[in-house]
Amino acid sequence: MAYLCKMELTFTLSEIQVAAKNFWEHTLGKKVFAFHGEMGAGKTTFIHALCKEKEVTDVVGSPTFSIINEYKSSGENIYHIDLYRLKDEEETIQAGVEDCLYSGDICLVEWPERAASLFPDDTVHLYLHAIDEQTRTLRIKDK
């Protein structure tokens, strides 16, 4: 039985690691995360903080051109996926995104609206909003 993991928090960029730690504690057991937000809202920056919190030792970079970056963290895989450049769901499937989403590994996906119907039912949706240059609001909810 899926549980609802609702959360809202406001943080500054200097507090981002605390926000990332709270995020992981609040979403324990969840695997697929869809990051919604306008360009510049801080999706990639927050994902970097999440990977740091998971002690990823790989270089965490934006997958805008590679589509999928894979990182290792304490014996588990983390997929950082950016769907911004993809045209449609067929292109998303061809890129191997669906395989990642149903792999059982952690998936952190930017621009999920590009292939909304491909996501598992228990995907956690996150909404990032820039209040100003240093402050962000993060709203988390299940589908």
N, C-alpha and C positions, 0 to 999 in steps of 0.2 A: 504494500500500500504506500503510495507516494505521499509525502508530507509537504505541506506548503512551507517554503522558506522565504518569508517576506522580511524585508529589512530596508531601512532607509537611513543613510548617514551623509553628513556633510563633512568634508575634510579639506585641508590645504595640502599643497604638494609636499610640504615639509612633514606632514602627518600621514603620507600615503602608505608607508610600511605598516603603521598601526591599523589603517583601514584594510590593508591586504590580509593581515593576521586575523582581524575580526571576520572578514569575508570567509576565509577558509574554515574558521571555527563554526560559523553559522551555516555553512553549506556542506558540512561533513557527509560523505557518502555520495554526493552528487558528482556527476562526471562531465556533463555537457553544459557549457555556458555560452549563451548568445549575448554579445555585447552590442547594444543599440546606442546610437548617439550621433550627433552631427559631426562633420569633419572638425577636428580640433577639440573635441570634447574630452579627450584624454583616454580613449580606449586602449591604445597601444601602451601608453605610459602606465596605466593601471595593470595591464597584463604583465609588463616588465616587473612591477612590484610583486604581483602574485607569484611569478616564477622565482624571484629572489627569495620570497618567503618559503617556497618549496625547496630551496637550496639547489636550484638548477645551476650547474657549473658551466654549461655551454654558454656561448655568447647569444644573448636574446636579442633578435633583430626583427624588424617589421617584415612580415611575409607578403607584402604588397605585390611583389613581382614573382616570388617563388610559389605563392598561394598557400603552401603548407610548410611550416618549420616544425621539426621534431626535436624535443629536448628530453634529457634524462634527469630524473629526480628520485633519489632514494629507491632505485629499482623499478620505478614506474615511468611510463612514457607520458609526455605532455605534448599535445599537438596545438600549435598556435596557427590558426587558419584565418586568412583574410580573403573575403569573397568580393571585395570592391571591384576588381577588374573583370570578374566573370559576368557574362551576358545573361545566362539563364540556368535553370536547374540541370539541363542536359550537359552543359559545359562543366557544371559543378560535379556531376557524377563522373564525367570523363577525367577530371582532375584528381579523383580519388578521395574526395571529401566525404562522401557517404560511408566509405570504408572506415575512415577515422571516427566518424560520429557513432558508429555501432561497434567499435573495437573494444569497448570497456575501459579505454584509457581516458584520461582527462583531455577535453577539447575546449579550447578557448577561441571562440569564433567572432571575428569582427564582420560587420555588415551582413548579418544573418538573413535579413529580409530579401536578399538576392536569391535564396533557395529555401524559403520558409517551410515548405511542406516536407522537406527531407529530414527535419530534426526529430529526434525521439520525443515522445510525449512528456517525459520527465525533464526536459531541458529547462534550465534555470535562465530566465531572461533578466538581463541587467540593463538599466537605463542610466547613462552618464550624461550629465549636463554641466557645462561650464558656467559658473556664476560670475567669475571674473578670471583674470590671468592666473591666479593662485588657488582658487577655491572651486571644488567640484561637489556635486550632489550625486550620490549613487543610490538608485532604487532597485531593489532585487525582488523578483517574484517568480513563481512557477508560471508556466504557460496559462 
